[in-house]
Amino acid sequence: MNLVVVSNRVSRGKANEPMTGGLAAALLPVVEKSGAIWVGSSGRVRDGAQKDPFAEIEALGAGALALLDLPAAHYGGYYEGFANSALWPALHSRADLIRASEEDYLSYREVNAFMARALLRFEKRETVLWIQDYHFLALGAELRGLGVTQPIGFFLHTPWPARAVIGAVPHHRELIEAMLAYNLIGFQTSDDCENFISYVQSDLGLVVRNGVVTSRHGRSHIAVFPIGIDAEKFALQAAKSVSHPDVSRLRRSLNGEKLAIGVDRLDYSKGLVNRINAFDRMWTSQPALARAVSLLQIATPSRGTIEAYGNLQSELAKLVGDVNGRHGEVDWTPIRYLNKGFSQTVLAGLYRTAQVGVVTPLYDGMNLVAKEYVAAQNPADPGVLVLSKFAGAANELDTALLVNPHDIDGMARAIATAVSMSLAERRMRWEAMMVKLRAGTIQQWFADFVDALQETQIDKAAGEPLLAEPATSWSLRSVTVNSSTRYH
Ligand code: F6P
């Protein structure tokens, strides 16, 4: 089998370089090992008709990284426009932030079609394609239009919202019909999966039986594949990284005070304003915690040309300034606020240094920072994860302190509880989370999805539904799949 993985953003495989977004960091080690070709945007654009759209093809582990310059005329409408100003807000249940024109939609479709044409270069009889994320909802349909018959899978890294919310996206029907060109559609959680199925049944009027829907494209399997991390490797990296100069400097600067850490892209879905307000509330209501605990908030800018992101950056800068002004002392800064990215190596050491990890998104597909924070802890003296119940990770990390990110007082109390939690309770909670992380690694996720995708072809040949589970249970996790296995 030749595997071709496609995502908008890719990673170049340098552990010491900053990486933006969970997707690129998560995929890198498994794509490297698998020998797959990873196709994505070079981050540059080009004018006019392109003879060879691939700007660079370079080795990546056992496989290759192939980067495309996307068409200049359509890039803005595709990336800042439809993908990140229509789909992203809707997928995170912020229909109020949808801003996209008809041109944006056309550009989105153009870029999907452009990517499909470029992918023909890697088409062989035994090729299997795996498309990542909301940037390419229509790529499968474009590939089918070009005559590609090989298995094509799709995995959504973000949440999938309720029917009414996705219904606020212009051309939602056309796009979701196009998604059914994928043989396998994977989601992070069963809620996402159920929301998608509800749309397919109610709005498209199609029957979904045992996780299989038949449309004009043929059969599509719909299932849950919660993404994981390599917890053992991350733990080793964290233990080593404490001696990294950036991490050592941070440790020296703490003077015995405890540290809470937040690491996010600067995005309205991450709940950063509410988080800062919760710290403000905590220091106001429990003044003894001033000087006892401070926050290191890393907020890496992305999509900065989109108005909602620019507004958020200004709002946060002002809010952090206000809170620091209110609670700070000549020798104590409550919040260290950094608008830059860090490498995975440094982040691992920072997580291990912090006694509290705060991951409080309003909505999040999975949130791998939550998993990385847990994996990075010192087993003898682990920190406490304060986690939003609206992050996909909360399904597995249910012994974290789960919070409602809209409840500022509740978050303030949870952070204070985390700061003073006994060692025995911290270890008990942490060990339970590590069991989950070790069971659901990124390697397992990758293998499960690719196996299930290949299985869809066997199913196609047999003409029988593959998933024999009741419609309420979609998880394929821990099922060993081989050519003679049915999921059960
Ligand atoms: O994980 C969701 C995601 O949108 C990925 O698709 C993307 O790589 C990441 O967040 C970062 O977003 P961006 O590439 O727009 O900065």
Residues whose N, C-alpha, C, O or C-beta is under 5 A from the ligand:
A	BS01	F6P	R9 T20 G21 G22 L23 A24 D133 H157 S302
